[in-house]
C-alpha cells in the first residue's frame, strides 16, 4: 500500500480507507473485513464529475458529443487502461479462489473507482482532482481509440438492408449500488443479434453491440 500511495503521490490522512478501496468482496468475506463496494459507488460519481468538468473545458460541439466522449472515457475498458498504468492489479486484495483465477477487468475497474472514492473522503475534492490529472488525463489518448461498438454496428446495418436495430435491457441483478445489467440488441425488434452485460445500461448495450459484431449475423 505504501508503495502504491507513493507512486500516485498521495499523502494519506487515513491509510486504512485506501486499504478498503483495494479489498474485493471475496477477500472481505473470508477475513470478515470491509469491502470496497461503497467506495466504488462514491468513486464512480467522483470520476464522472471530474471527467465532465474536463470535457466541458474542451469546448466540444454539443451535449451529445460531450455525453458520448464522457461515456467512452469512463467505461470499464477505459478505467482498466488507467489502472494498468499504475499497476493497480498488483495491489488488489482477493479471496483465495479469485487469487487463483486472477483479477478480471471488472474487479480492476471497481478498485480504480474505489481509489477515487477513498481519495475524496480522505483528502477532499481538490486532491481527487489532482490525482485525476496525474493518472487519468495523460492516458486519455489511449482511451479515445476504444471503439464505439453501437455506432459501428449501426453503420453495418445502414450499409446493408437499412433494417432497424434496437436495444433492450433483459435483466438486472445485484443491489442498487452494484447493479449488473444485461442487454440484447435486436434486428427489426425480433431477432437477437447479440447480448452483453455491464455496470450501466449503456455499457451493457455497448457489449451487446460488440457481441453482435463478433458474430456477424446482420442478415439473419
N, C-alpha and C positions, 0 to 999 in steps of 0.2 A: 504493500500500500504506500509506504513512504517513497518507494521508487517511482510509482505512478504519479503521485502528487508532485514530486519534484520535477518530473518530466513535463507535466502540463502546467507547471508554475503556479500551483495552488498552495497557499499557506493557510491551512485549516484552523478554525477555532475549535471545531468538534470533529475529530478524526473518525469517530465511530459512525457518523452518518454516511461517510464515503464507503466505509466497510459494508454497511447495509445496502448501499447502491449497487454493489457488486455481488450481492448474495441472491442467488437464484432460489426459487421456492423449493427445489429438490434438496438443496443443502439445508435450507431453513427447517424443513420438515424433519430431516434426520437429526439435526442438532438443536431443535426447539429454540430457534432464534428468529429474528425478524427478517422477512424477505423484502425484495426491492420493489414490489409492485406499486405501492403507494407513491414512492419516489419517482417511479417510471411515469405514473399518471401526471404528476406535477411537472416533471421534466419535459414531457411531450408538449405541454402548454407553453413552457418557457422557450423551448426551441422554436415552436411555431411563431410565437410573438417576435422573437429576435430575427427570424428569417423574414417575417412580414415587414419589420422595420427596415431591414437591409434592402429588400427588394423595392420597397416604397421609395427609398432614396435613389434608386437607379433610374427612376422616371420611366418605367416601362409604359407601353402604349395605353393599356386599359386594364380594367379589373379582371377581365378574362385571362389576359396574358399573365398578370400578377398571380392569379389563383393557380394557373397551370404551372408556372415556374416554382411556386412555393410547394405544390404537391410533389413535384419532381425532386425538389431539394430536401424534403423531409420524409420521403418514403423510406421503407425499410432498407431497400437496397442502398440508398444514399447514406443512411445512418451507419450501415456496416462499413461503407467506404471510409467515413470519418473515423470510425472506431479502429479500423485496421491501421490507420496512420499513427495511432498512439499505442498500438498493440494491446488493446483493451482485453482481448480474449485471454491473454496470459494471466490476467488478474481476477478472472471470474471465479466465484466460489460455487462449485457444483456438487450435487449429490454423487454418490459412488456410481450409480448407473449412468448418469449423464457424463461423468468423467470418462467412462469407457467409450461412449459414443462421441463425445466431444461437443462443444457448444455449437448450436446451429445459429443461423443468421438472426432468427427471431430473438434468441437469448442475448446475442451481442447487441442488437439494436435496442432492446429493452434496457440493458445495462447502460448504454450510452445516454439514453433519455434520463435514466435514474441518476446518472452522474451530474447532469444539469439540474435535476431536482435537488440533489444534495448541495450543490454549489449555491443555488438560490437561497435555500433555507439557512445555510451556514454563513454565507458571506454577503448575500443580497444580490439585487438585480444587476448592479454595475459590474460586480465581479463575474457574474454569469455572462454578461455581455463581453467582457474582456476575454473570457475563456472561449466564447463563440468565435471571436475574431482570431484567436490563436489556432483553434483546432477544427474549425469548420470552413471559414472563408477561404483559406489558402487552397482548399481541396474541392471547391465548387466546380472548377474546370473539369474534374473527373466525373462530376455528377451530371453536368449538362448533357453528356453523351448518353445517359441512360435512355433507353427507348421508351417512347410513349406508345405502348402496345395498342391502346384503344384507337388512336389516330391511324396507326399503321394498318390495323385490321379494317378500319373504315375505308381507307384508300384501296385496299384489295377488293372489298365488296363493291365500292362505287366504280372501280375499274373493270368490273366484270358484268354481272347481270343487273346492276343497280337495284339489288334487293335490299331489304331493310334488316338491320341488326338492332337488338335491344338487350339491356342488361337487367337482371332480376336477382335480388337477394333471396336465396333459397333457404338459408338457415343462419342463425346467430347463437353463439354459445358463450358461456362464461359470465362473470359478474360485470356490472356496468362499467367499472374502471379497467377491465381487462377483457373486453368483448372480442370475439373472433367471428368474422363474417365469412359466409360462403356465397359466392355469386356465380351465376351462369350467364353466358352470352348466347342469345338465340337468333337464328336466322328466320326472318318473317314471323317472329313471335312463336315459333313452333319447334324448330329443330335446334337442339343444343349443340353448339359448336365447340364449347369449352367451358370449364369451370375453374374457379380459383378461390383461395382463401386469403384473408388479410386482417390486420388490426382495425382497418377502417373500411367502409363500403367502397370508397374509391380504390383502395389498394386491392381489395378482392376483385373488383371489376378489371383492373389492370392485369391481374394474374389470370383471370378468365380469358381475357383477350390474348395474352401470351400463350396460354394453353391452346386456344383456337388456331393461332398462327403456327404453332409447332405441329398440330395435327393436319392443318391444311385442307380441311373438308369444307371449302367455301361453296361448293356447288352441290351440296348434299340434296 
